Amino acid sequence: MSGMATTGEKGSTRNWTFLTNHAHVLLAIARDPTARLRDVAGEVGVTERAAQAIVADLEAGGYLRRTRVGRRNEYTLNPAGRFRHPAEADRQVGALLALFADEPAEPAERP
């Protein structure tokens, strides 16, 4: 079975997440629209330069707008923006933002 990822007691042999860095940056900005990119980068786990590039992508794609307020940027999100992948293109990113805007639900009790 060479070439196949296997799982054992320690779990997956690869490190992966369900959301992309673009989604993580968008969610971080949704939580704090006046956040410094240095702080966003730290929260997401990318370099400040990578966070700047992601914000530029999101701005060019119409997912957010950057406004200069004094010495800082303030971001306005566009929840009507559509997902870019064809499998989700009929969905708006506002649904993702809403999903993560609320406090996590309490785990269900087992009988």
Contacts in CASP RR format, 6 or more apart in sequence:
PFRMAT RR
TARGET T0000
AUTHOR 0000-0000-0000
METHOD contacts of the structure
MODEL  1
MSGMATTGEKGSTRNWTFLTNHAHVLLAIARDPTARLRDVAGEVGVTERA
AQAIVADLEAGGYLRRTRVGRRNEYTLNPAGRFRHPAEADRQVGALLALF
ADEPAEPAERP
5 12 0 8 1.000
5 13 0 8 1.000
5 14 0 8 1.000
6 13 0 8 1.000
7 13 0 8 1.000
19 27 0 8 1.000
21 44 0 8 1.000
21 46 0 8 1.000
21 50 0 8 1.000
21 54 0 8 1.000
22 54 0 8 1.000
22 57 0 8 1.000
22 58 0 8 1.000
23 96 0 8 1.000
24 43 0 8 1.000
24 44 0 8 1.000
25 40 0 8 1.000
25 44 0 8 1.000
25 46 0 8 1.000
25 51 0 8 1.000
25 54 0 8 1.000
25 55 0 8 1.000
25 58 0 8 1.000
26 58 0 8 1.000
26 63 0 8 1.000
26 64 0 8 1.000
26 77 0 8 1.000
26 93 0 8 1.000
26 96 0 8 1.000
26 97 0 8 1.000
27 96 0 8 1.000
27 97 0 8 1.000
27 100 0 8 1.000
28 35 0 8 1.000
28 40 0 8 1.000
28 43 0 8 1.000
28 44 0 8 1.000
29 35 0 8 1.000
29 40 0 8 1.000
29 55 0 8 1.000
29 64 0 8 1.000
29 75 0 8 1.000
29 77 0 8 1.000
30 77 0 8 1.000
30 97 0 8 1.000
30 100 0 8 1.000
30 101 0 8 1.000
32 39 0 8 1.000
33 74 0 8 1.000
33 75 0 8 1.000
33 76 0 8 1.000
33 77 0 8 1.000
34 69 0 8 1.000
34 72 0 8 1.000
34 73 0 8 1.000
34 74 0 8 1.000
34 75 0 8 1.000
36 72 0 8 1.000
37 48 0 8 1.000
37 51 0 8 1.000
37 52 0 8 1.000
37 55 0 8 1.000
37 73 0 8 1.000
38 48 0 8 1.000
38 51 0 8 1.000
40 51 0 8 1.000
40 55 0 8 1.000
41 47 0 8 1.000
41 48 0 8 1.000
41 50 0 8 1.000
41 51 0 8 1.000
42 51 0 8 1.000
44 51 0 8 1.000
46 54 0 8 1.000
55 64 0 8 1.000
55 66 0 8 1.000
55 75 0 8 1.000
58 64 0 8 1.000
59 65 0 8 1.000
59 66 0 8 1.000
62 78 0 8 1.000
62 81 0 8 1.000
63 77 0 8 1.000
63 78 0 8 1.000
63 81 0 8 1.000
63 93 0 8 1.000
64 75 0 8 1.000
64 76 0 8 1.000
64 77 0 8 1.000
64 78 0 8 1.000
65 75 0 8 1.000
65 76 0 8 1.000
65 78 0 8 1.000
66 73 0 8 1.000
66 74 0 8 1.000
66 75 0 8 1.000
67 73 0 8 1.000
67 74 0 8 1.000
67 75 0 8 1.000
67 76 0 8 1.000
68 74 0 8 1.000
77 94 0 8 1.000
77 97 0 8 1.000
78 93 0 8 1.000
79 92 0 8 1.000
79 93 0 8 1.000
79 94 0 8 1.000
79 97 0 8 1.000
79 98 0 8 1.000
80 92 0 8 1.000
80 94 0 8 1.000
81 92 0 8 1.000
81 93 0 8 1.000
81 94 0 8 1.000
82 89 0 8 1.000
82 90 0 8 1.000
82 91 0 8 1.000
82 92 0 8 1.000
82 93 0 8 1.000
83 89 0 8 1.000
83 91 0 8 1.000
83 92 0 8 1.000
83 93 0 8 1.000
END
